[in-house]
Amino acid sequence: MKNKVVTAEEAVALVRDGDTLINTGFIGSGAPEALLVALEQRFVETGSPRGLTLMFAAGQGDSKERGLNHLGQEGLLKRVIGGHWGLIPKVAKLALANRIEGWNLPQGVISQLYRAIAARTPGVITKVGLGTFVDPRREGGRINEISTDDLVEVLQLAGQEWLFYKAFPVNVAFCRGTTADPNGNVTMEREALTLDNLAMAMAAKNSGGLVVVQVERIAEAGSLNPKHVKIPGILVDCVVVATPDLHWQTYGVPYDPAYASEIRVPLGSLLPLPLDERKLIARRCVFELPPGGVVNLGIGMPEGISSVANEEQVLKYVTLTTEPGAIGGVPQAGLNFGADVNAEAIIDQNEQFDFYDGGGLDMACLGLAECDEEGNLNVSRFGPKLAGAGGFINISQNARKIVFAGTFTAGGLKVAVADGKLHIVQEGRSRKFVKQVGQVTFSGAYARQAGQPVLYVTERCVFRLTDRGLALTEVAPGIDIERDILAHMDFKPVVERPKLMDSRIFGPNVMGLEKEFLGFRTIAERITYDNERNILFLNFEGLPVRTEEDVAAVQEAVSGACEKIGKKVKVVVNYDSFRIDQSLLDAYAKMIRHMEDTYYITVNRYTTSAFMRAKLGEELSKRNVAPHVFESAEEAQAFRNEPVTGDAG
């Protein structure tokens, strides 16, 4: 096979006037900077190519010069279809001035359109966008007056309304990876994300188009592990080796091994946030995290939640995700947003949106920019400022619970915390709670119809979406409702005896949420007895045993329950998320031995953690205690041929 390695100039010379170009990247992660720079230089020097159609899913820029800002040259672009515009002001300026046609479509839909184009299907059918500015009965996603084509249609299928987003051929795909061989096979071992590169390459190839991949190095043909190849060479036409300055891992750092999952970072090394309005809001939002649940964090204010959750030591009980494909770990912020420290998995962006759109998120926390009395939110367009929706619409419409997070006012807001109270030092110049939002990015009516719980969290108060509109449910200590809340709103919310926000939010110390997060109960509250079957259930889920006093407390509580029963019992113990210091294992095993000899007929233990099953079983065996540790309550019960009923903890 021929060598596909060419210069950036040679690759962009193949782009023709009027081509449709799709480009990869998430902010700066995976952005093919060298290709964009070369395309800009060619246009500036030759005036060609002209009249391109550009499509991209996530925001790809730094709000200044990098990323798609290189293409903000009048004449280079004819039309742009993008998910998030806030990071590409040079291109947005052209759209707002009617110099190019422009559409803002949901990021997840564009991501999924790549697959539709690759498979040559008509497009994407989804409910994402109903009731928002993307709905053709509103704006159809159009940004300006010269954008007249209908890219979105309303369909009736199986008695329900759907939106149909039309697919169209693409001519060029700019993709990115880490290593390529001369045959064009590409791996991504040093990338923070895999994004939509494979789907984009397939879309361009199956449209008869050109696929160009930017990488940082070349390997010998046949030397790449096929399981590590993310873009196979059959899809690739050109490989461009970028100089290091044009191949940063993100726009925030040239390279961080933690972002590439090369190393795992001790979470204790992550610095906590200062106690400002950002942290106050993040602290209140952490109370809403569902234990054991899957959560999406949006860009901006929600980024602080991962820091607070880590500080409160509850991060291990919830799985945080971000829309470009990171699952687990600690999502990063700013120009590194999308990258992840200690991720459990990185999947393609379109697959992440499949999961989101199907209702996989237990909760999402997104930014709060502008809200009205119907609970509608606008985060996409503010007069002459075009931000774009990004993944906001996909996520907010489909999460089981949604929390919007943002300051109560904007522009110069200054707050202070003293003596456990919040003080407004300087009010923001702009109101965020308005009579009617400028653009509907989230539909309150759609959420109410779907029965979706919605909260609006600010530094001074919390609102909840109800059938009567927004209801004020919580107020920060030190805040006067009339002076500090209602006086700065364009509408009056429902106000029915709101309670105080938790005082710990406004204190200097760690809030100590771990026990509450696990639904902490005293040991006595963890004990349940089934008299009919003579089974004692011990729910030790999340129980920390750190001192000899903790061991004694367990023995005292269980002994007391057994003494009250007055006869020996069969015992089932739930050890999920149970933690015990290594130095206490002897004392704990001695306590168990005493309990078995004195009060138990049989005892079976279970935990979903394979490590805990192995470790606990091993340590009990060493101490001559029967090591029956199962994966579930059902298995523990079946060991004794008992039917599973009652509370197994």
C-alpha positions in Angstrom: 0.0 0.0 0.0 1.2 3.6 -0.7 2.5 5.8 2.1 -0.4 8.1 3.1 1.8 10.5 5.1 1.7 14.0 3.6 2.2 17.6 4.7 -0.6 19.7 6.0 -0.4 21.9 3.0 -0.7 18.9 0.6 -3.7 17.6 2.5 -5.7 20.9 2.6 -4.9 21.5 -1.1 -7.4 18.6 -1.8 -10.3 20.6 -0.3 -12.4 22.1 -3.1 -14.7 25.1 -3.4 -18.2 24.3 -2.0 -17.1 21.2 -0.1 -18.9 20.2 3.1 -16.3 19.8 5.9 -16.8 18.1 9.2 -14.3 18.8 12.0 -13.4 16.9 15.2 -12.7 18.2 18.7 -14.2 19.2 22.1 -13.1 22.6 23.1 -9.4 21.9 22.5 -9.3 18.1 23.2 -8.7 16.3 19.9 -8.8 19.5 17.8 -6.8 19.2 14.5 -5.1 22.5 14.9 -2.5 22.0 12.3 -5.1 21.2 9.6 -7.2 24.3 10.5 -4.1 26.5 10.4 -3.1 25.2 7.0 -6.6 25.6 5.6 -6.7 29.2 6.9 -3.3 30.0 5.4 -4.3 28.5 2.0 -7.4 30.7 1.9 -5.5 33.9 2.9 -2.8 33.3 0.3 -4.9 32.0 -2.6 -8.6 32.9 -1.9 -9.4 29.2 -2.1 -11.3 27.1 -1.1 -14.4 29.3 -1.0 -18.0 28.7 0.1 -17.5 25.7 2.4 -20.2 24.2 4.5 -18.8 23.5 8.0 -20.5 21.1 10.4 -19.2 20.3 13.9 -20.8 18.8 17.1 -19.0 20.2 20.2 -17.5 23.6 20.6 -14.0 23.7 19.1 -12.1 26.8 20.1 -10.6 28.9 22.9 -12.9 31.9 22.4 -10.0 33.7 20.7 -7.9 32.5 17.8 -7.6 28.7 18.0 -9.8 26.0 16.7 -12.5 26.9 14.2 -11.7 30.6 14.7 -9.1 30.0 12.0 -12.0 29.6 9.6 -13.7 32.9 10.5 -12.6 34.4 7.2 -15.3 36.0 5.0 -15.7 34.0 1.8 -14.2 30.8 3.2 -17.5 29.7 4.7 -20.9 29.8 3.1 -22.9 28.0 5.9 -22.2 26.5 9.3 -24.1 23.9 11.2 -22.8 23.6 14.8 -23.6 22.5 18.3 -21.9 25.1 20.4 -20.8 28.5 19.0 -19.6 30.3 22.2 -15.9 29.3 21.6 -15.7 30.5 18.0 -16.6 34.2 18.1 -14.9 34.9 14.7 -17.4 32.5 13.0 -20.3 33.5 15.2 -19.7 37.2 14.2 -20.2 36.2 10.5 -23.4 34.4 11.3 -24.8 37.3 13.4 -24.0 39.7 10.6 -25.8 37.6 8.0 -22.5 37.0 6.2 -22.9 33.2 6.4 -25.9 30.9 6.9 -26.0 29.4 10.3 -27.8 26.8 12.3 -27.5 25.7 16.0 -28.5 22.1 16.4 -28.1 19.9 19.5 -24.6 18.5 19.9 -25.8 15.0 20.4 -27.9 15.1 17.3 -25.0 16.2 15.1 -22.8 13.6 16.7 -25.4 10.9 15.7 -25.9 12.4 12.3 -22.4 11.3 11.4 -23.5 7.7 11.8 -26.6 8.3 9.8 -24.6 9.8 7.0 -22.1 6.9 7.2 -25.0 4.4 6.9 -26.8 6.4 4.2 -30.0 6.6 6.2 -32.3 9.7 5.8 -31.3 11.2 9.2 -31.9 11.1 12.9 -35.4 10.8 14.4 -35.6 11.8 18.0 -37.6 13.8 20.6 -34.5 15.9 21.4 -35.3 19.5 20.7 -39.1 19.4 21.0 -40.4 22.6 22.5 -37.1 24.4 22.2 -35.7 26.9 19.7 -34.7 23.9 17.5 -38.3 22.9 17.0 -39.3 24.1 13.5 -42.5 25.5 15.0 -40.2 28.0 16.8 -36.9 28.8 15.0 -35.9 25.4 13.5 -32.4 26.0 14.9 -31.8 29.0 12.5 -29.4 31.7 13.6 -30.2 34.4 11.1 -32.6 35.6 8.4 -30.6 34.2 5.4 -30.8 30.7 6.8 -33.9 29.5 5.1 -33.5 25.7 4.6 -35.6 23.4 6.8 -33.0 21.1 8.4 -35.5 19.9 11.0 -39.1 18.6 10.5 -41.8 17.5 12.9 -43.0 13.9 12.4 -45.9 11.9 13.7 -44.9 8.3 14.5 -46.8 5.8 16.5 -49.1 8.5 17.7 -46.3 10.7 19.1 -44.4 13.8 18.0 -40.8 13.4 16.9 -38.2 15.7 15.3 -36.5 14.5 12.1 -33.0 15.9 11.4 -32.0 15.5 7.8 -28.7 13.8 6.8 -26.6 15.0 3.8 -23.3 13.9 2.2 -20.0 15.3 3.5 -16.9 15.7 1.4 -14.1 16.1 3.9 -13.5 15.0 7.4 -10.7 16.5 9.6 -9.9 13.9 12.3 -7.2 13.5 14.9 -5.2 10.7 16.7 -1.9 10.0 18.3 0.0 7.5 16.2 -0.5 6.4 12.6 1.3 3.9 10.4 1.9 4.6 6.7 -1.2 2.7 5.8 -3.3 5.2 7.7 -4.3 3.1 10.7 -4.6 5.5 13.7 -4.5 5.0 17.5 -5.3 7.5 20.2 -3.3 6.5 23.2 -2.3 10.1 24.2 -5.6 11.7 23.4 -8.0 12.7 26.2 -11.0 11.7 24.2 -11.9 9.5 21.2 -14.9 11.7 20.2 -16.6 11.0 16.8 -13.5 10.3 14.8 -14.5 6.8 13.6 -18.1 7.9 12.7 -16.8 11.0 10.9 -14.3 9.1 8.9 -17.0 6.6 7.8 -19.4 9.4 6.9 -16.9 11.1 4.6 -15.6 7.8 3.1 -19.1 6.5 2.4 -20.0 9.9 0.9 -17.1 9.5 -1.6 -15.2 12.1 0.3 -11.7 12.7 1.8 -10.5 11.7 5.3 -7.5 13.6 6.7 -6.1 12.6 10.1 -3.7 14.7 12.2 -1.3 12.8 14.4 1.9 13.4 16.4 4.0 10.4 15.2 4.3 7.6 12.7 4.9 3.9 13.5 6.1 1.2 11.2 3.4 -0.5 9.1 2.0 -3.6 10.9 3.3 -2.6 14.3 0.1 -1.1 15.8 -2.0 -3.4 18.0 -5.3 -3.8 16.0 -7.3 -3.5 19.1 -5.9 -0.1 19.7 -6.6 1.2 16.2 -9.5 3.7 16.4 -9.6 4.7 12.8 -8.7 1.9 10.3 -6.5 2.7 7.4 -9.2 1.7 4.9 -11.0 4.9 5.8 -8.0 7.3 5.8 -6.7 9.1 2.7 -4.1 11.4 4.2 -2.1 11.4 7.5 -0.5 14.7 8.6 2.2 14.8 11.4 1.7 17.9 13.4 4.4 19.9 15.2 4.0 19.8 19.0 2.8 23.4 19.2 -0.2 22.5 17.0 -1.0 19.2 18.7 -1.7 20.1 22.3 -3.7 17.5 24.2 -6.2 20.2 25.2 -6.1 24.0 24.8 -5.2 24.1 28.5 -2.1 21.8 28.6 0.3 20.4 26.0 0.1 17.0 27.7 -1.1 15.6 31.0 -0.6 11.8 31.4 -3.6 11.7 33.7 -5.9 12.9 30.9 -4.6 10.0 28.7 -5.3 7.5 31.6 -1.5 6.8 31.6 -1.5 7.4 35.4 -4.0 7.7 38.1 -3.9 10.8 40.4 -4.3 10.6 44.2 -7.6 12.5 44.7 -6.3 14.0 47.9 -3.9 16.1 45.7 -6.7 18.0 44.1 -7.1 21.4 45.6 -10.4 22.4 47.1 -12.3 25.5 45.8 -12.3 28.7 47.7 -15.5 29.5 49.6 -17.1 31.8 47.0 -20.4 31.8 45.2 -19.2 29.1 42.9 -18.5 26.7 45.8 -21.7 27.6 47.6 -23.7 26.6 44.5 -21.7 23.4 44.0 -22.1 22.5 47.7 -25.9 22.8 47.4 -25.9 20.8 44.2 -23.9 17.9 45.8 -26.8 17.3 48.2 -28.8 16.3 45.1 -26.3 13.7 43.8 -28.0 10.2 43.8 -25.9 7.6 45.6 -24.9 4.9 43.1 -26.3 7.0 40.3 -24.9 8.2 36.9 -24.6 12.0 36.6 -23.7 14.5 33.9 -21.9 17.7 34.7 -22.1 20.6 32.3 -19.5 23.2 31.5 -19.2 26.3 33.7 -20.7 26.5 37.2 -21.5 22.7 37.4 -17.7 22.0 37.0 -17.3 22.8 40.7 -19.4 19.8 41.8 -16.7 17.3 41.1 -14.3 19.2 43.3 -16.8 19.5 46.2 -17.8 15.8 45.9 -14.1 14.9 46.1 -13.6 17.1 49.1 -16.6 15.5 50.8 -15.3 12.0 50.0 -18.5 11.1 48.2 -17.1 11.0 44.7 -16.6 7.2 45.0 -20.3 6.7 45.5 -21.5 8.3 42.3 -20.3 8.1 38.6 -19.7 11.5 37.0 -19.8 11.7 33.2 -19.3 14.4 30.5 -20.9 14.4 27.1 -17.8 13.8 25.0 -17.4 10.3 26.4 -15.7 10.3 29.8 -17.2 8.0 32.4 -16.2 8.1 36.1 -13.3 9.9 37.7 -13.1 13.7 38.1 -14.1 15.9 35.1 -11.8 18.8 34.5 -12.7 22.5 34.1 -12.0 25.4 31.8 -10.1 24.8 28.6 -9.5 21.2 29.9 -13.2 20.5 30.3 -14.1 17.2 28.7 -10.8 15.7 29.9 -11.0 13.5 32.9 -8.8 12.4 35.8 -9.0 8.7 36.9 -11.7 7.9 34.3 -13.2 4.4 34.4 -13.9 4.4 30.7 -13.7 6.7 27.6 -16.3 5.9 24.9 -17.1 7.7 21.6 -19.2 10.9 21.9 -22.1 9.6 19.8 -22.3 6.5 22.0 -22.4 8.7 25.1 -25.4 10.6 23.6 -27.1 7.3 22.8 -26.9 6.5 26.6 -28.0 10.0 27.5 -30.9 10.2 25.1 -32.2 6.8 26.2 -32.6 8.0 29.8 -29.4 6.6 31.2 -28.6 9.6 33.4 -30.0 9.6 36.9 -29.3 13.3 37.2 -27.7 16.1 35.3 -26.4 19.5 36.5 -26.2 22.2 33.9 -25.6 25.9 33.8 -28.3 28.5 34.6 -28.0 31.6 32.4 -31.6 33.0 32.0 -34.9 31.6 33.4 -38.5 32.7 33.2 -41.7 32.2 35.2 -42.6 29.1 33.2 -39.3 27.4 34.1 -37.9 27.8 30.6 -34.1 28.3 30.3 -32.0 30.1 27.8 -28.3 29.3 27.7 -27.9 29.6 23.9 -28.4 33.2 22.7 -28.4 36.6 24.4 -29.1 39.4 22.0 -25.9 39.9 20.0 -24.1 37.1 21.8 -24.4 33.6 20.3 -23.4 30.8 22.7 -25.1 27.8 21.2 -26.8 24.9 23.0 -24.1 22.3 22.8 -25.3 19.1 24.5 -27.6 21.0 26.8 -30.8 20.0 25.0 -30.0 16.3 24.8 -29.0 16.2 28.4 -31.7 18.4 30.0 -34.6 16.7 28.2 -33.6 13.2 29.0 -32.0 13.1 32.5 -34.3 11.6 35.1 -33.6 14.7 37.3 -32.2 18.0 36.3 -30.5 20.6 38.4 -29.6 24.0 36.9 -26.8 25.8 38.7 -25.8 29.5 38.5 -25.6 32.8 40.3 -28.8 34.6 41.0 -27.7 37.7 39.1 -24.8 38.3 36.7 -22.2 41.0 35.9 -20.3 42.2 39.0 -22.0 40.1 41.7 -19.9 40.0 44.9 -20.9 38.0 47.9 -19.2 37.2 51.2 -19.8 34.6 53.9 -19.4 35.5 57.5 -20.7 33.9 60.7 -22.5 31.2 58.7 -24.5 33.8 56.7 -24.5 35.0 53.1 -24.0 38.7 52.5 -24.6 40.4 49.1 -21.7 42.8 48.9 -22.5 44.0 45.4 -25.5 43.0 43.4 -25.1 41.8 39.8 -26.0 44.3 37.0 -28.1 41.8 35.0 -31.1 39.9 36.1 -31.2 36.2 35.2 -34.8 35.6 36.3 -36.8 37.4 33.6 -40.5 37.4 32.5 -39.7 35.6 29.2 -36.4 34.1 28.1 -34.9 35.3 24.8 -34.6 31.8 23.5 -36.0 28.5 24.8 -33.1 26.0 25.2 -35.0 24.1 27.9 -38.8 23.9 27.9 -40.4 24.0 31.4 -43.7 22.8 29.8 -42.1 19.8 28.2 -40.4 18.9 31.5 -43.7 19.2 33.5 -45.5 17.0 30.9 -42.7 14.4 31.2 -42.9 14.5 35.0 -39.2 15.5 35.3 -38.1 16.9 38.6 -36.3 20.2 38.0 -34.4 22.4 40.5 -32.8 25.8 40.0 -29.9 26.3 42.5 -28.3 29.7 43.1 -26.0 31.0 45.9 -28.9 32.6 47.8 -31.9 30.4 47.1 -33.4 27.3 45.4 -36.4 27.1 43.2 -38.4 24.0 42.1 -40.5 23.7 38.9 -44.1 23.1 39.8 -47.4 23.1 37.9 -47.8 26.7 39.0 -44.4 27.7 37.7 -41.3 28.3 39.8 -41.6 27.9 43.5 -39.1 29.3 46.0 -38.3 26.4 48.3 -35.0 27.4 50.1 -33.3 30.6 51.2 -29.8 31.1 52.4 -29.2 32.2 56.0 -28.8 36.0 56.0 -30.9 36.6 52.9 -34.1 38.7 53.0 -36.6 37.3 50.5 -38.1 40.7 49.6 -34.8 42.6 49.4 -32.4 40.1 48.0 -34.7 37.8 45.9 -38.0 39.2 44.8 -36.7 42.7 44.2 -34.3 41.3 41.6 -36.8 39.2 39.6 -39.1 40.2 36.7 -41.8 37.9 38.0 -43.0 36.7 41.4 -42.5 33.0 42.1 -44.7 30.8 44.2 -43.6 31.5 47.8 -44.9 29.1 50.5 -42.8 29.0 53.6 -39.4 28.3 52.1 -36.9 26.6 54.5 -33.3 27.6 55.2 -30.6 26.2 53.0 -28.3 23.8 55.0 -26.1 25.9 57.3 -23.1 23.8 56.5 -23.0 25.1 53.0 -21.9 28.5 54.4 -19.3 27.2 56.9 -15.5 27.1 56.5 -15.2 23.4 57.2 -15.9 20.2 55.1 -19.7 19.5 55.4 -19.2 15.9 56.3 -21.7 14.6 53.8 -20.4 11.0 53.5 -22.6 9.6 56.3 -25.7 11.4 55.0 -24.9 10.5 51.4 -25.1 6.8 52.3 -28.3 7.3 54.3 -26.2 6.9 57.5 -28.0 5.2 60.3 -26.9 4.2 63.8 -25.9 0.6 64.1 -29.2 -0.2 65.9 -31.1 1.3 63.0 -29.2 -1.1 60.7 -30.6 -4.2 62.4 -33.8 -5.9 61.2 -35.3 -9.1 62.5 -37.7 -11.4 60.7 -39.5 -13.2 63.5 -41.3 -15.7 61.2 -38.1 -17.1 59.7 -35.9 -16.2 62.7 -33.4 -14.3 60.5 -31.5 -11.2 61.7 -30.5 -8.9 58.9 -27.5 -6.7 59.5 -27.1 -3.8 57.0 -23.5 -2.8 57.3 -23.5 -1.0 53.9 -21.1 1.9 53.9 -20.3 1.3 57.6 -16.8 2.6 58.5 -15.0 0.7 61.2 -11.9 2.8 62.1 -11.3 2.3 65.8 -11.6 -0.4 68.4 -14.5 1.6 69.8 -16.3 1.1 66.5 -15.9 -2.7 66.8 -17.2 -2.6 70.3 -20.2 -0.5 69.2 -21.1 -3.1 66.6 -20.9 -5.9 69.1 -23.0 -4.0 71.7 -25.8 -3.2 69.2 -26.0 -6.7 67.7 -25.7 -8.4 71.1 -28.5 -6.2 72.5 -30.8 -7.2 69.6 -30.0 -10.9 70.0 -30.6 -10.7 73.8 -33.9 -9.1 73.2 -34.9 -11.9 70.7 -34.0 -14.4 73.4 -32.8 -17.3 71.1 -30.1 -18.0 68.6 -30.8 -16.6 65.1 -29.8 -17.1 61.5 -27.9 -14.0 60.2 -27.5 -12.3 56.8 -25.0 -9.4 56.6 -24.8 -6.8 53.8 -21.1 -5.6 53.5 -21.5 -3.4 50.4 -19.1 -0.4 50.7 -18.1 -1.6 54.1 -14.7 -0.3 55.2 -12.4 -1.5 58.0 -8.9 -0.6 58.8 -6.4 -3.4 58.3 -5.2 -3.1 61.9 -8.7 -3.9 63.2 -9.3 -7.2 61.4 -8.1 -9.3 64.3 -10.4 -7.5 66.7 -13.3 -7.7 64.3 -12.8 -11.4 63.6 -12.6 -12.1 67.3 -15.9 -10.2 67.8 -17.5 -12.2 65.0 -16.3 -15.5 66.5 -17.8 -14.5 69.8 -21.1 -13.6 68.2 -21.3 -16.9 66.2 -20.6 -18.9 69.3 -23.0 -17.0 71.5 -26.0 -15.9 69.3 -25.9 -17.3 65.7 -27.1 -20.5 64.2 -25.7 -19.6 60.8 -24.3 -16.5 59.2 -24.0 -15.5 55.5 -22.4 -12.4 54.2 -22.7 -10.7 50.9 -21.3 -7.7 48.9 -21.4 -6.7 45.3 -17.7 -5.9 45.5 -15.6 -8.8 44.2 -12.6 -7.3 46.0 -14.4 -7.1 49.3 -15.7 -10.7 48.9 -12.2 -12.0 48.3 -10.6 -9.9 51.0 -13.2 -10.5 53.7 -13.3 -14.2 53.0 -9.6 -14.5 53.1 -9.2 -12.5 56.3 -12.0 -14.5 58.1 -10.5 -17.8 56.9 -7.2 -16.8 58.4 -8.9 -16.3 61.7 -10.9 -19.6 61.6 -14.2 -17.9 60.9 -16.5 -19.5 58.3 -15.9 -17.3 55.1 -19.3 -17.6 53.5 -19.4 -14.3 51.5 -21.7 -14.1 48.5 -22.4 -11.6 45.7 -26.0 -10.9 46.6 -28.7 -11.3 49.2 -30.3 -13.9 47.0 -27.2 -16.0 46.8 -26.7 -15.7 50.6 -30.3 -16.9 51.2 -30.1 -19.6 48.6 -27.1 -21.1 50.4 -29.5 -22.1 53.1 -32.4 -22.8 50.7 -34.4 -20.0 52.2 -36.9 -18.0 50.1 -35.9 -14.4 49.8 -38.4 -12.1 51.5 -38.2 -9.3 54.0 -35.5 -6.5 54.3 -32.1 -7.9 53.5 -30.5 -4.5 54.1 
